[in-house]
Amino acid sequence: MNQEPAYPYEPEFSFNKLLVDRINDVKYVLQFKKTLALVLIAGALLGALTAWRWTPTYTARLTFVVDDAKSGGGAGGLASLAGQFGFNLDGLGGASGVLAGDNVQELIKSQKLIKKTLLTPYDSTQTLADRYAAVYKLDKKWLKYSPNGKTVRFPADDKHNTRLQDSLLHEMTTMILGGEFGIAKTDKKLGFFEVNTTMRDEKLAMLFCTRMIRQSTDFFISTKTKRLRNNVNRLQHRADSIGQILNRKTYAASAANQSLLDLNPAYTTANANVDIRERDKIVLSTIFSETVKNLESSKTMLAQETPTVQVVDEPELPLKKNRLKYSIGILTGILLSGILFSFYVLLSRKTVKKVV
């Protein structure tokens, strides 16, 4: 009878053996002390060189708070109390709609608003988009796409961008959202938001941060109050029109009453004409009063529904400068070079053992 082959023996896992093996690996690597010292020195020099050539960045920080009338009251207090226990009840009895609560963060990261901000002036000769492309050397990279061989420019507030300009603006927007621009809520229980912009140009970072909030604030308030504002404009137009007609009817009724004094009382037609004008005046006066009442009520509602976006802290020059410190660069270079050398030596030892 054929016997089945026995399974190979697998030793049990032991932390003690694992520790002993690692100690032996360290001892083996330390046999190459001179080579290891040269590698570590080379790593330190590379780390120092990297820190020296590291391009510094600048961080603009802005803090703002959104005060919405609908978010107050008992529901707001309940949401604040629940926030202390890690629950989010912003949508419970408080502000509603697409611009409520944490949706403000997504609004500020909108690509549309970023593109509009990039098309604002940096100075008298260029926009933020032009400066961004120059700082990150994108203008030279994009020369191959230019139809006339010239640097692609982005005029301020140009509503008729070419297909190439739109594509390049989209690329810049993707880079900005990739880590250069961010917004976060400092505390879940509070309504404070913190915006950070990190770029290689100090003035560019500050201008982009402040103008991005300005664009977002205008869009936020305009969208939040659009329905009530349209209603106020419609009632205002109607009140102005009725007021002008009422003035004409008032003058016509006064003229009819004046002419009635000079007529023969036997003519009843004149009396009827005066009555009709007085009736029209009274009707228009009633309609005008109700329209003005509704207009003032709508204005009050608009004022109550208009949120307030208050900037608490603005970025000020000089901004926080971010650069790689020499100590960190040298330490990182030593660690990476030592780890890579150790792996190389240990793998070479295993290869030699297999060949033997």
Number of C-alpha atoms within 10 A of each C-alpha: 3 4 5 6 6 6 6 6 6 6 6 6 8 9 9 8 10 11 11 12 12 11 12 12 16 13 11 15 19 14 10 12 11 10 13 17 14 12 18 22 17 16 22 23 16 18 26 22 15 17 19 15 11 14 11 15 19 21 23 27 22 21 20 18 16 18 15 18 15 17 22 15 11 11 18 19 14 16 22 20 15 16 17 12 9 11 13 17 17 21 16 13 16 22 18 13 10 12 16 16 19 17 11 17 17 10 17 22 18 13 16 12 20 24 18 19 25 27 21 21 19 19 9 6 10 16 22 25 27 23 23 20 22 13 14 14 11 18 20 13 11 16 14 12 13 13 10 9 10 13 19 20 14 24 20 19 14 11 9 9 13 11 9 14 16 14 12 20 22 16 12 20 22 14 12 18 15 10 12 17 22 18 18 14 17 13 12 18 19 12 16 18 21 18 22 20 26 25 25 18 16 19 19 22 25 26 19 23 24 19 17 21 20 16 15 20 20 12 14 20 16 14 13 19 18 14 11 17 19 11 17 21 14 12 20 18 13 15 21 14 12 19 19 11 15 20 14 13 20 19 13 16 21 15 13 18 18 12 12 16 9 8 12 9 11 8 10 10 10 16 15 11 15 19 15 12 20 19 14 15 21 15 13 19 19 11 16 20 15 13 19 18 14 17 21 15 13 18 19 12 15 19 14 13 16 20 20 14 18 13 16 12 11 14 19 12 9 12 17 15 14 15 14 17 14 16 13 13 21 22 16 17 24 21 15 15 22 19 12 11 17 19 14 12 15 15 12 11 13 11 11 10 9 7 6 6
